[in-house]
Amino acid sequence: MPALACCLDAAIIPPGYAHAGDSSLPAPETFFGAPPVTNTTTTTTTSHWSPSLSSSLYRIDGWGPPYFSVNSSGNISVRPYGSETLPHQEIDLMKVVTKVSESKSSGGLGLQLPLIVRLPDVLKNRLESLQAAFDASIRSQGYESHYQGVYPVKCNQDRFVVEDIVEFGSPFRFGLEAGSKPELLLAMSCLCKGSPEAFLVCNGFKDAEYISLALVARRLALNTVIVLEQEEELDLVMDISRKLAVRPVIGVRAKLRTKHSGHFGSTSGEKGKFGLNTMQILRVVRKLELAGMLDCLQLLHFHIGSQIPSTTLLADGVGEAAQIYCELVRLGAEMRIIDIGGGLGIDYDGSRSTDSDVSVGYGLDEYAAAVVQAVRLVCDRKFVKHPVICSESGRAIVSHHSILIFEATSSTAKDTPTMSSLGLGLQYLVEGLTDEALADYRNLTAAAGLGQYDTCLLYADQLKQRCLDQFKEGWLSIERLAAVDGLCDLVSKAIGASNPVRTYNVNLSVFTSIPDFWGFGQLFPIVPIHKLDQWPGVRGVLSDLTCDSDGKVDKFIGGESSLPLHELESEGGGYYLGMFLGGAYEEALGGLHNLFGGPSVVRVSQSDGPHSFALTRAVPGPSCGDVLRAMQYEPELMFEVLKHRAEKYEDEMARAGMERGFAHSFHNMPYLVKSSSCCITANNNDVAYYYCNEDNNNTTNNVTAAVGDDEQWTYCCA
């Protein structure tokens, strides 16, 4: 506290406002700019810090295996083949970001962040691991049928994700699940290239058109099953199947009594949104029997809920469903498939907790063993042939393969500037105070000298309020009000009463890219993807670009309300963070708040080249024109209107510069552009205009690229 008393002898000004980033347009075609900043910083704040300490701090040791770790350079490393990945096959995520964001003139793709990195090798490994877990359990338990999964396309409907799953899953007869007409159309199209035995499971609410499509799919030799979500759907199936002369394969979704609590269990139980209760199931059986179609009933489907927390709950639900399955066999249905639905959870925080929405207390092997055992025990007791086990494990398949990368552009000020920067001294502050405020100041100084913490805060608050009242009445200047605010902030900081958490402004829209966090508080691991060999000496929350107070991330895994972060470089070097395990749902659910569109997307595969990876596809994010078009605007017409308006300017150079600026703005992404890629030109009348470097004009739809050495990087337009 004596140090505080000394500080009160020098009045101060308040912290400066942190800039959100340069929102000017990028540079002209002739501007090449400085080379992109790479991760070259090697100094640390504390010499003893290490990548392993960062791995523990960010819980990467818990949620990361077997795909993510921290390498010796302090960067996040991807292990594309899981535990089977060899050291030379690991992919340095920071190298990917550098190559993707580098300008084309420097050998990169010139893509703008935010960025989604897709890892098809990880996707393939997830499919293989899930299949292997069930195959091992089936062998060890003597189960007399097989596992045959489907991917629910609602988790991520991206064309290349679905096509990858069909291709990678073909050896396992892996199929697709659809819940709407457009999903059914894409599933039909994709499965034409898949295994002929792969299931096409048709869930969701259905009308005549949906059912007709599903029956046509069966005519096209796709292994289609129409699952009844509502009892009245049966009449449509029976009627349309007769008209089309297609014998349907029918499933029923049962409403189980088993359910779990929490957000992800809300779709289960007797009052769930979908499914039939026991009376409705019996009526379906009777109606099919009377129509001579009971042999068409071959599948039982159920869904306990997403993120099933424990194998105990899982086994309870599967056991209940297996009893219903056996009863349907007894009633004469030619049952052969039990579809256990989704629910295979993701351990988002690495805690392996059984009472959390962001964790599960089991792995793939334990999950498969619990399912196989529960079905086998019931069927053996009832002397029923073991059914094919099907699951709809979408979240567990696609979550790991997609990483969202975004950049922190600025943060709140590190230190409170001194008042000397304004050329003002203590005398200036004191002269402007009223007698009451001056008394508060003297009492504050006295309390500081005595080390009386609570009294210091009391007088600081009183001083601040008195000066605010004076300012509102017009008796106090903004300079003196700022000095008082800064003085009070210093007091709070000195005695530890101020909030040490900073706000990091990130070039991202939470509503577009992390909608589940905004919607219901779903937590994902968020970690700096580099500098992990350095001590993160700052704690911060993340604030996005949108004009909305909800556009922030202030809750993190582990129950933390802030995230350990590093200081931003004063030279403007990039600071990149990654959100992991977000490959399911986030892209399809993302909105267009403030007309921020989706991120750019790159597909990264492991290769034997010098960088251990190749970029096999790159798609720029939606441009300003794209998101405007989504809201029924016509960008081309808007450009012509602005161009016509610009014609009122007499100076031809100014008019041409404005037109180029408008054109680039419509073609570029809505997100912030680095100032290093921007340029300003001025005409003879000193009227200046910003416009984009052609190198960063991301109008290419698809780019296929292969990584060579650092100096040479080839790519071609697809």
LOFI-963435 format. One line per 8 residues: their letters; for each residue x, z, y of C-alpha. Coordinates in steps of 0.001 Angstrom, whole numbers, plus 500000, padded with zeros to 6 digits. Each point is the difference from the previous one (the first is absolute). Last residue first. Layout:
A> X:Z:Y | ...
//
This chain:
ACCYTWQE> 489317:439681:473126 | 502449:500068:502896 | 503620:500300:498969 | 502603:502719:500095 | 503735:500382:499899 | 502075:502941:501132 | 503652:499568:500860 | 502170:502583:501729
DDGVAATV> 499016:503089:498035 | 500190:498250:496652 | 497096:498286:498243 | 496479:501357:500006 | 497304:497609:498880 | 497023:499078:502134 | 496517:498576:499601 | 498003:499979:503206
NNTTNNND> 496227:499782:500256 | 497656:499647:502937 | 502539:499217:502706 | 498768:500895:503484 | 502390:502872:500549 | 501405:499172:503438 | 503061:502251:499862 | 502639:497287:500215
ENCYYYAV> 497931:498227:502645 | 500866:502887:502291 | 496867:501262:501621 | 498938:500010:503615 | 500272:502224:503023 | 499103:498645:503418 | 501515:500598:503426 | 498858:498956:503470
DNNNATIC> 503171:499943:502117 | 498691:497151:502166 | 502657:497662:498634 | 498815:500582:496475 | 500907:502903:497770 | 500787:500359:496341 | 499909:503099:497840 | 501223:500343:496426
CSSSKVLY> 498890:501930:496962 | 501654:500428:496612 | 502141:502965:501082 | 496870:501602:501498 | 498635:500442:496487 | 496453:498713:499624 | 497018:502323:499755 | 497187:499105:497615
PMNHFSHA> 497267:497426:500614 | 501738:497347:497866 | 501040:496794:501711 | 498171:496671:500186 | 497541:500841:502797 | 502765:501600:502044 | 502294:497029:499483 | 497406:497593:501382
FGREMGAR> 499235:502199:503009 | 503705:500336:500848 | 500553:496267:499702 | 497063:499393:502337 | 501308:502561:502486 | 503428:498403:500056 | 498521:496550:500554 | 497905:501250:502911
AMEDEYKE> 502972:501754:501580 | 502145:496896:499676 | 497276:497811:501519 | 499610:502154:503109 | 496581:499337:501520 | 498183:502640:497980 | 496344:499097:499528 | 501004:498371:496710
ARHKLVEF> 500372:503475:498554 | 496210:500371:499802 | 499785:496807:497969 | 502637:501364:497620 | 498080:503255:499682 | 496808:498155:499063 | 501906:497677:497654 | 501585:502958:498249
MLEPEYQM> 496622:501672:499525 | 498650:496780:498475 | 502840:499926:497481 | 499630:503712:499322 | 496290:499704:499138 | 498519:503492:499877 | 497755:501038:497110 | 501652:503401:499403
ARLVDGCS> 502110:498652:497122 | 501137:497241:502364 | 501470:502649:502285 | 501889:501438:497024 | 501453:496594:499145 | 500870:499082:503584 | 501927:503228:500471 | 501904:499061:496861
PGPVARTL> 499338:501299:496500 | 503152:501229:498219 | 502683:497554:498963 | 500134:499054:496304 | 503239:500100:498035 | 500473:499005:496365 | 502817:500022:497467 | 502373:502269:501867
AFSHPGDS> 502915:500588:497669 | 501681:503251:499006 | 503194:501500:498590 | 501899:499381:503284 | 502906:498060:498450 | 497684:497949:497772 | 498749:501128:496582 | 496391:500154:501145
QSVRVVSP> 497286:502634:500379 | 496853:498705:501626 | 498721:500564:503521 | 496672:498635:501213 | 499592:500212:503742 | 496918:500853:502053 | 499506:500178:503772 | 497705:502815:501029
GGFLNHLG> 496215:499857:500517 | 498273:499428:503307 | 499900:502141:503128 | 496806:499004:501771 | 499660:503358:501817 | 498547:501220:496682 | 500108:497107:497538 | 499272:501808:496740
GLAEEYAG> 501920:500800:496816 | 497932:500562:496845 | 501370:497025:498059 | 503609:500777:500905 | 499814:503735:499337 | 498169:499799:496654 | 502946:500360:497605 | 503608:499156:500879
GLFMGLYY> 500529:503173:502020 | 502513:501780:497762 | 502578:500078:502823 | 499854:500004:503779 | 503375:498970:501356 | 501751:500857:503227 | 502414:497959:502090 | 502037:501032:503022
GGGESELE> 501377:496946:501779 | 503022:500243:502271 | 499055:500176:503671 | 503333:501109:501425 | 498615:503516:500487 | 499621:500341:496236 | 496878:501836:498942 | 500701:503515:498766
HLPLSSEG> 499197:500508:496352 | 496783:501202:498407 | 498640:502938:497989 | 496205:499517:499853 | 497280:502148:501535 | 496854:501817:498868 | 501394:500654:496521 | 497764:500854:497042
GIFKDVKG> 502527:498573:497545 | 499017:496449:500834 | 499438:499257:503671 | 497427:500681:502678 | 500412:498866:503609 | 499618:496252:499667 | 498489:498531:503138 | 497370:497554:501156
DSDCTLDS> 497204:502545:500153 | 500522:500365:503775 | 499145:496339:500418 | 501549:497300:502155 | 501867:498566:497041 | 503777:499704:499859 | 500682:502795:497506 | 501153:503601:500431
LVGRVGPW> 502159:501590:497320 | 500760:503720:499894 | 503476:501432:500414 | 502613:502485:498936 | 503526:499331:501163 | 503424:500734:498490 | 499796:497546:497127 | 503558:500566:498658
QDLKHIPV> 501686:496762:499090 | 500508:498353:496599 | 496323:499083:500111 | 500689:497721:502952 | 497777:497339:498387 | 496483:499545:498592 | 498585:502822:502110 | 497267:501570:497849
IPFLQGFG> 496202:500024:499804 | 498515:501129:496667 | 496239:499389:500093 | 497218:502424:500856 | 496285:499208:499897 | 498351:501698:502976 | 496481:498642:499641 | 499626:496933:502205
WFDPISTF> 503160:500105:502127 | 502305:500497:497025 | 497990:497528:497947 | 500347:497398:502746 | 503813:499856:499788 | 500807:496399:501046 | 497213:498874:502315 | 498667:503304:501344
VSLNVNYT> 503499:501494:500157 | 501110:497109:502194 | 503769:499576:500137 | 502991:499718:502311 | 500695:503732:499951 | 500172:502492:502860 | 501763:503156:498849 | 498430:503168:501384
RVPNSAGI> 502248:503033:500060 | 499530:503369:498359 | 501801:502851:501752 | 496719:501520:501273 | 500896:502531:502661 | 499952:503756:499419 | 503623:500317:498941 | 501114:502233:502865
AKSVLDCL> 502116:497302:501645 | 497493:497226:499300 | 497132:501824:501667 | 502135:500850:503035 | 501232:496423:500282 | 496447:498714:499894 | 499086:502378:502814 | 502818:498665:502161
GDVAALRE> 499065:496412:499244 | 496393:500588:501010 | 501170:501731:503184 | 502267:497062:500864 | 497215:497508:499320 | 497633:501905:502292 | 502720:500040:502683 | 500496:496230:499739
ISLWGEKF> 496233:499352:499872 | 499587:501681:503354 | 498001:503208:500447 | 497210:500670:502503 | 497586:497253:498872 | 497355:502250:498503 | 500767:498716:496496 | 503693:500683:500615
QDLCRQKL> 499321:503558:501071 | 497945:500638:496863 | 502830:498573:497908 | 502473:502252:501784 | 497937:503085:499204 | 499618:498919:496360 | 503732:499457:499475 | 500952:503287:501608
QDAYLLCT> 497463:501896:497906 | 501226:498336:496817 | 503625:500814:500832 | 499035:503572:500883 | 498377:500586:496632 | 502703:498151:498054 | 502722:502126:501526 | 497984:503163:499325
DYQGLGAA> 499791:499123:496328 | 503749:499456:499707 | 501281:503054:501890 | 503769:499456:499918 | 500624:502168:503073 | 501549:497164:502028 | 497181:497696:498945 | 497429:502549:501130
ATLNRYDA> 501627:500142:503450 | 500028:496209:500329 | 496361:499767:498979 | 499054:502758:502436 | 501778:498066:502761 | 498168:496785:499074 | 496644:501753:499781 | 500586:501518:503450
LAEDTLGE> 500823:496550:501351 | 496740:498733:498561 | 498034:502748:501759 | 501864:499478:503294 | 499426:496246:499809 | 502793:497809:498701 | 501466:497002:501849 | 503148:501708:501236
VLYQLGLG> 500876:501198:496489 | 500261:496515:498543 | 502151:498583:502794 | 502256:503074:499883 | 500576:499419:496308 | 501457:496572:500660 | 498853:496414:500277 | 502139:496848:499718
LSSMTPTD> 497598:498531:497477 | 502626:499984:497226 | 500906:503505:501173 | 496709:501210:498546 | 501517:500007:496540 | 498570:497863:497223 | 498136:501779:497161 | 501527:498926:496709
KATSSTAE> 499109:497727:497071 | 497282:497978:501695 | 497055:498855:497883 | 500776:497260:497558 | 500573:496262:499999 | 499642:496825:497916 | 499625:501461:496516 | 499908:497046:497614
FILISHHS> 497790:499131:497052 | 500402:499271:496294 | 497033:500159:497610 | 501097:499988:496365 | 498087:498357:497131 | 500861:500146:496286 | 499316:503704:499508 | 496247:499984:500595
VIARGSES> 499168:496914:497906 | 499593:501219:496405 | 499080:503674:500430 | 497359:499183:502605 | 498453:497310:497817 | 499540:501844:496710 | 496865:498372:498639 | 500363:501091:496376
CIVPHKVF> 499084:498442:496651 | 500243:501598:496583 | 498957:497728:497136 | 497736:502042:497777 | 500893:502130:496947 | 497468:499456:497239 | 497454:502802:499835 | 500081:502711:497347
KRDCVLRV> 498350:502437:502454 | 502812:502556:499764 | 502559:497207:500044 | 498399:498466:503083 | 500080:503293:501899 | 503619:500803:499144 | 501227:496457:500631 | 498468:499705:503464
AQVVAAAY> 501480:503301:501223 | 503406:499325:498422 | 500335:496536:501522 | 499059:501215:503473 | 502275:503077:499987 | 502964:498014:498652 | 499576:497317:502651 | 500011:502520:502840
EDLGYGVS> 502954:501929:498593 | 502061:496828:499681 | 499106:498789:503494 | 500915:503282:501700 | 498142:503265:500533 | 499030:502669:502526 | 498608:497770:502709 | 500637:499977:503745
VDSDTSRS> 498490:499051:503333 | 496445:501243:499429 | 501358:503374:498883 | 499113:502525:497325 | 502075:498798:497029 | 503317:499926:501868 | 502865:497825:498853 | 501722:500769:503352
GDYDIGLG> 501417:496536:500599 | 498029:499455:503201 | 498078:496829:499185 | 499752:500684:496269 | 497778:497065:499123 | 496949:500319:497756 | 498541:498197:497007 | 496376:500306:501077
GGIDIIRM> 498563:496604:499240 | 497466:498998:497388 | 500020:501325:496423 | 498708:496720:498564 | 499083:500528:496341 | 499829:496716:498119 | 498587:498988:496580 | 496311:500873:499928
EAGLRVLE> 497664:497896:497877 | 496929:501996:501025 | 497971:501391:497098 | 498890:503435:501198 | 502885:501643:498135 | 502500:497853:501918 | 498331:501095:503240 | 500368:503606:498854
CYIQAAEG> 503706:499433:499373 | 500510:498718:503535 | 498044:502934:501472 | 502286:502415:498105 | 503041:498053:501231 | 498780:500459:503573 | 499966:503782:499620 | 503488:499956:498462
VGDALLTT> 501305:497778:502791 | 498678:502460:502589 | 501488:503084:498352 | 503293:498220:499276 | 500366:499056:503655 | 499181:503505:501230 | 502714:501441:497760 | 502326:497110:500831
SPIQSGIH> 500056:501193:503592 | 499416:498799:503572 | 497821:496911:499468 | 501017:497952:503045 | 496918:497769:500107 | 496828:501273:498418 | 498485:500633:496591 | 499099:496343:499541
FHLLQLCD> 498017:498725:497026 | 499637:496789:498023 | 498578:499393:496545 | 500408:496521:498579 | 498390:497891:497249 | 496300:499549:500739 | 499401:496362:499027 | 499118:501008:496423
LMGALELK> 496900:501686:501423 | 498735:496576:501046 | 496908:499526:497804 | 497732:500468:503010 | 498464:503183:498591 | 503468:501383:499286 | 501211:499147:503508 | 497050:501843:501515
RVVRLIQM> 500520:503040:497755 | 503713:500219:500777 | 499367:499696:503736 | 497319:502706:499787 | 502477:502278:498190 | 502594:499455:502733 | 497404:500827:502640 | 499155:503287:498297
TNLGFKGK> 503695:500909:499645 | 500821:499385:503649 | 501070:496610:501270 | 502863:499126:502337 | 501044:499847:503600 | 499761:502160:503123 | 500650:503275:498212 | 497344:502679:499790
EGSTSGFH> 500584:500786:496327 | 503744:500244:500469 | 502548:497653:501524 | 500323:498129:503273 | 500873:503141:501996 | 503012:500814:497853 | 502556:498396:502307 | 499155:502220:502967
GSHKTRLK> 500335:503275:498165 | 498384:501400:496888 | 500074:498533:496541 | 497282:498567:497845 | 498662:500303:496452 | 496235:499610:499764 | 500540:496326:499324 | 498023:497203:501569
ARVGIVPR> 500399:497166:497529 | 500839:496427:500916 | 498513:497572:497538 | 501650:496906:498558 | 498603:496613:499112 | 501480:496909:498353 | 497683:497145:500811 | 498789:497155:497739
VALKRSID> 499808:497005:502288 | 497051:497599:499843 | 499933:499750:503795 | 496287:500790:500188 | 500230:502639:497271 | 503014:501629:501686 | 498121:500000:503301 | 497040:501973:498627
MVLDLEEE> 501989:502544:497975 | 502515:500659:502761 | 497305:500262:502664 | 497981:502460:497918 | 503128:502066:499321 | 500773:500404:503693 | 496971:502266:500319 | 501852:502860:498277
QELVIVTN> 502720:500191:502605 | 503781:499821:499538 | 499708:497684:496991 | 503424:498673:499029 | 500167:496241:499436 | 502932:499249:497682 | 501900:496718:500266 | 502660:498741:497593
LALRRAVL> 500414:496686:501804 | 499075:497014:497856 | 498526:497961:502879 | 496532:500873:498669 | 500943:503626:500536 | 500860:499249:503610 | 496621:498290:500329 | 498432:503284:498900
ALSIYEAD> 501900:501930:502665 | 499091:497473:502679 | 496312:500199:499033 | 500158:503802:500151 | 501405:499921:503526 | 497448:497401:501107 | 497094:501972:498549 | 501016:503200:501791
KFGNCVLF> 502516:502625:498972 | 501226:503375:501222 | 503517:500742:498780 | 501862:499245:496781 | 500892:496766:498217 | 502875:500518:497552 | 501992:496844:499283 | 501878:500988:496853
AEPSGKCL> 503156:498209:498914 | 499687:498244:496618 | 500595:496529:501436 | 503240:501353:501549 | 500465:498950:503594 | 500035:496708:501884 | 496197:499621:500117 | 500126:503713:500789
CSMALLLE> 500895:499246:503627 | 496952:497829:500687 | 497526:502334:498347 | 501500:503005:501788 | 499847:498233:503349 | 496336:499137:499490 | 499140:503482:498761 | 501664:501580:503020
PKSGAELG> 497972:497690:502235 | 496813:501029:498175 | 500666:503748:500044 | 501407:502736:497768 | 502567:498129:497920 | 502259:501304:497229 | 502974:498009:498736 | 501817:499483:496703
FRFPSGFE> 503125:500995:498083 | 500292:498258:496647 | 503388:501774:499609 | 502088:496802:500093 | 497861:498854:502982 | 500674:503105:502064 | 502926:498641:502020 | 498155:496765:500799
VIDEVVFR> 496616:501582:500710 | 501637:502771:502030 | 502084:497512:501962 | 496918:497909:500803 | 498199:503100:501266 | 502908:501011:502248 | 500497:496428:501198 | 496362:499596:500994
DQNCKVPY> 499706:503291:501824 | 496942:501832:498657 | 501587:503440:500050 | 498147:502968:498533 | 496741:497996:499859 | 501652:497815:497335 | 499337:502576:497297 | 502810:499221:497504
VGQYHSEY> 498963:499910:496360 | 501502:501714:496980 | 500156:499252:496279 | 500990:502859:497725 | 499843:499537:496240 | 498104:500958:496859 | 500641:502236:496997 | 501506:503047:501682
GQSRISAD> 502668:501515:497770 | 500903:502631:502579 | 503626:498969:500499 | 499228:496288:500029 | 497099:500224:502451 | 501979:502360:502226 | 502956:497617:500134 | 497807:496981:500721
FAAQLSEL> 498214:501923:502754 | 503249:500928:501773 | 501453:496526:499454 | 497005:498339:501657 | 500282:502252:503040 | 503764:499474:500191 | 499679:496212:499691 | 497424:499845:502770
RNKLVDPL> 502057:502269:502257 | 503153:497999:499251 | 498292:496775:501001 | 498949:501496:503317 | 503512:501334:500573 | 501418:496523:499388 | 497369:498575:502349 | 501350:502063:502918
RVILPLQL> 497940:499407:503133 | 501462:500988:503355 | 497341:500382:502679 | 501329:499630:503523 | 499226:501339:503433 | 502015:498160:501218 | 500689:496462:501167 | 501472:497316:497807
GLGGSSKS> 503061:498092:501220 | 500795:498753:496523 | 503725:500682:500050 | 503110:497849:500347 | 501081:501025:503500 | 498217:497052:501646 | 496935:500947:497984 | 499932:503385:501680
ESVKTVVK> 500563:503060:497854 | 496814:501865:499051 | 499883:499006:496325 | 503729:500337:499404 | 500191:503416:501650 | 496870:501269:498251 | 501346:498961:496605 | 503361:501596:500709
MLDIEQHP> 498222:503225:500934 | 498196:499998:496655 | 503228:499985:498008 | 499015:498478:496667 | 501377:501449:496756 | 501117:497468:497402 | 503705:500891:500164 | 499213:503575:498904
LTESGYPR> 497996:498902:496940 | 496227:500412:500016 | 498525:501244:496694 | 498573:503143:501646 | 497763:497859:502160 | 500575:496271:499803 | 499967:499374:503749 | 502116:503023:500962
VSINGSSN> 499565:499952:503769 | 502566:501746:502215 | 499202:501862:503192 | 503067:500039:502217 | 502576:502770:500493 | 502930:497793:499075 | 500441:501911:496708 | 496525:498985:498877
VSFYPPGW> 496752:501905:500412 | 497417:499555:497230 | 496868:498037:499165 | 498613:498447:496807 | 500157:502595:497208 | 499519:502316:501678 | 498967:500259:503676 | 497249:502626:500131
GDIRYLSS> 502056:503096:499084 | 503652:499196:500740 | 498785:498250:503147 | 498740:503383:501191 | 501024:499173:503602 | 502372:502983:500168 | 501201:499583:496430 | 501027:496376:500429
SLSPSWHS> 501420:500827:503414 | 502231:502636:498402 | 501112:497459:497390 | 500877:497507:502732 | 502435:502533:501500 | 500353:502440:502897 | 503168:502104:500146 | 501289:498437:503200
TTTTTTTN> 496972:501023:502056 | 498918:497582:502672 | 501240:497090:497978 | 502033:496940:500859 | 499593:496860:497940 | 497937:497703:502204 | 500230:496428:498754 | 496366:499316:499092
TVPPAGFF> 499663:496586:501540 | 499083:499007:503535 | 498845:496437:500280 | 502442:497577:501642 | 499604:499739:503772 | 497746:497361:501433 | 499748:496309:499141 | 498053:498906:503065
TEPAPLSS> 499376:496250:500270 | 496448:500159:498616 | 498911:502651:502454 | 500007:503781:499425 | 497306:502370:498792 | 496904:501081:501978 | 500047:503367:501682 | 498671:503088:498211
DGAHAYGP> 503318:501829:500127 | 499503:503267:498145 | 497836:503105:500254 | 502182:501389:502805 | 500483:503747:499926 | 498758:501757:503131 | 502635:502088:501705 | 500264:503708:499327
PIIAADLC> 499175:502142:502997 | 502317:500667:502958 | 502218:502999:500265 | 500722:502971:502261 | 503413:501620:499697 | 500212:503807:500249 | 497464:500287:497218 | 502693:498808:497618
CALAPM> 502019:503152:500634 | 497052:502173:499002 | 499592:497892:496884 | 503616:500640:499041 | 499359:503710:500474 | 497159:499557:497453
//
